[in-house]
Amino acid sequence: MENKSLISRLAKVYKEQQYTYFVTDGEGNTMAEGLDELTARMYAMKDSSYSIGRDEEHVRVIDDDDTSISYENKDVLSEEELNE
């Protein structure tokens, strides 16, 4: 594992997940993808039938006892790394 600070690793994960939005038309066709949320919302304003969505791979998951949030594509951080 690289010796990067926790904040650096978190910033990298945030940046990777920032561009996970897409825009579809009223018929399910993808009009744009790989957008950040604001750009997707602005693009969707071009037509009243457009709507935005988010890539399912990056949606957060809360476990059954509501104690942790994870992302499918994240690195697993140990307790030590969280306390750095």
LINCOR-V368492 format. One record per residue. PSI is psi in whole degrees, 0 to 359 (NA if undefined). Layout:
BEGIN
psi->PSI
psi->PSI
END
This chain:
BEGIN
psi->144
psi->150
psi->68
psi->151
psi->160
psi->317
psi->324
psi->317
psi->319
psi->320
psi->320
psi->315
psi->318
psi->315
psi->319
psi->326
psi->352
psi->327
psi->62
psi->12
psi->153
psi->165
psi->133
psi->156
psi->183
psi->351
psi->8
psi->6
psi->138
psi->120
psi->329
psi->151
psi->167
psi->32
psi->157
psi->168
psi->315
psi->316
psi->319
psi->317
psi->319
psi->319
psi->320
psi->341
psi->350
psi->331
psi->137
psi->344
psi->351
psi->147
psi->160
psi->157
psi->170
psi->139
psi->121
psi->332
psi->335
psi->6
psi->138
psi->151
psi->128
psi->129
psi->172
psi->324
psi->19
psi->35
psi->340
psi->152
psi->134
psi->161
psi->143
psi->328
psi->15
psi->158
psi->146
psi->123
psi->133
psi->168
psi->323
psi->317
psi->325
psi->333
psi->2
psi->NA
END
